[in-house]
């Protein structure tokens, strides 16, 4: 048998690599089952992947080899070739939004205790941020905001 030939009757194996981005948005399962995000099946077999969102997150879309496949969950992929399937998540509208009263006080938050970690000397220090809004009335949604600057003062001990 020469290089590149397949034995007659031998089925080609196809590999589906599955991932989630960002990692915190959720997890996935597949049928047939995956091992560390890899599913190996016979050519033209189907693989069904299901995204399970972490609380406060939702599925925006599936991407197959970088091309959007919509947000139908679960998704089924026919394995005519090797593929990369990525579940793309985002914070839900409730988790991205806040509301303020007429005095500018934050009255509800989607994420009630957002936390960032900053490098302070040799140790990491977690800082909890509580947003306050001045000169604003209504609601806000960060979905279409290209950048957001938060100014604060660390009052740690």
C-alpha positions in Angstrom: 0.0 0.0 0.0 1.5 3.4 -1.0 1.6 6.4 1.3 -1.8 8.1 1.6 -3.8 5.1 0.6 -6.4 3.7 2.9 -7.2 0.0 3.2 -10.5 -0.8 1.6 -13.2 -0.9 4.2 -11.2 1.2 6.8 -13.3 4.1 8.0 -11.7 7.5 8.3 -11.8 9.0 11.8 -12.8 12.7 12.2 -12.1 14.8 15.2 -14.3 17.5 16.7 -12.7 19.9 19.1 -15.1 21.7 21.4 -14.5 24.8 23.5 -16.3 27.6 25.3 -15.3 31.3 25.3 -15.0 32.9 27.7 -14.3 30.0 30.0 -16.5 31.5 32.8 -19.6 31.5 30.6 -20.4 27.8 30.9 -19.6 24.3 29.9 -20.6 21.7 27.3 -21.4 18.1 26.9 -21.5 16.1 23.8 -23.0 12.9 22.3 -20.9 10.9 21.8 -19.1 11.9 24.9 -15.9 14.0 24.7 -12.6 13.6 26.4 -11.1 17.0 27.4 -13.1 18.6 24.6 -12.2 16.1 21.9 -14.7 13.8 20.1 -13.5 11.2 17.6 -16.0 9.6 15.3 -16.3 7.9 11.9 -16.4 10.1 8.8 -19.9 11.6 8.3 -21.1 10.6 11.8 -22.9 13.3 13.7 -22.0 14.9 17.1 -24.4 16.8 19.2 -23.1 19.4 21.6 -25.0 21.1 24.4 -24.0 24.3 26.1 -24.9 24.8 29.8 -24.6 28.4 30.9 -23.1 29.5 34.2 -25.6 31.6 36.3 -25.7 35.1 34.8 -24.4 34.0 31.4 -26.1 32.9 28.1 -25.2 31.4 24.8 -24.7 34.0 22.0 -23.8 31.7 19.2 -21.9 28.6 18.1 -19.0 29.0 15.8 -17.9 26.1 13.6 -14.4 26.7 12.2 -14.9 30.4 12.9 -18.2 30.7 11.1 -21.3 31.6 13.1 -23.9 28.8 13.3 -26.6 30.6 15.3 -27.6 30.0 18.9 -29.7 26.8 18.6 -28.9 24.7 21.6 -28.0 21.8 21.2 -26.2 21.9 17.9 -25.5 18.9 15.7 -22.4 18.7 13.5 -21.9 16.3 10.6 -18.3 15.2 10.6 -17.3 15.2 6.9 -13.9 16.8 8.1 -12.2 17.7 11.3 -13.8 20.7 13.0 -13.5 23.2 15.8 -16.7 24.1 17.5 -16.8 27.0 20.0 -19.7 28.0 22.2 -19.6 31.8 22.6 -21.2 33.1 25.8 -21.9 36.6 27.2 -23.3 38.0 30.4 -27.1 38.2 30.4 -28.7 41.6 30.0 -29.6 41.5 33.8 -26.0 40.8 34.7 -24.7 43.7 32.5 -27.2 46.3 33.6 -27.9 48.6 36.5 -30.7 50.9 37.5 -30.5 54.2 39.4 -33.0 56.4 41.1 -33.6 60.1 40.6 -30.9 60.9 43.1 -28.3 58.9 41.2 -28.2 56.0 43.7 -27.8 52.5 42.3 -30.9 50.7 43.2 -30.3 47.4 41.5 -27.4 45.6 39.9 -27.3 42.6 37.7 -24.0 41.6 39.2 -24.2 42.6 42.8 -20.6 42.2 43.7 -18.3 42.4 40.7 -14.7 41.6 41.8 -11.4 42.4 40.2 -8.0 41.4 41.3 -5.1 43.8 41.3 -1.4 43.2 41.8 -0.3 45.0 45.0 3.3 44.2 45.8 4.0 40.5 46.1 0.4 39.5 46.8 -2.9 39.7 44.9 -5.6 41.8 46.5 -9.2 41.3 45.6 -11.2 44.5 45.4 -15.0 44.5 45.3 -16.5 47.3 43.2 -19.9 48.8 43.9 -20.9 51.1 41.1 -22.3 54.5 41.8 -23.7 56.8 39.2 -23.9 60.5 39.4 -26.1 62.9 37.2 -28.0 60.0 35.7 -31.6 58.6 35.9 -32.8 55.4 34.2 -31.1 52.2 33.4 -27.8 51.3 31.7 -26.6 48.3 29.7 -23.0 47.7 28.9 -23.6 45.5 25.8 -22.8 48.1 23.2 -20.3 50.1 25.2 -16.8 49.8 23.5 -15.1 50.7 26.7 -16.0 51.5 30.3 -13.9 53.3 32.8 -14.4 52.8 36.4 -12.8 55.3 38.8 -12.6 54.4 42.4 -10.6 54.7 45.6 -9.2 51.7 47.5 -10.2 52.0 51.1 -8.3 48.8 52.2 -6.6 48.4 55.5 
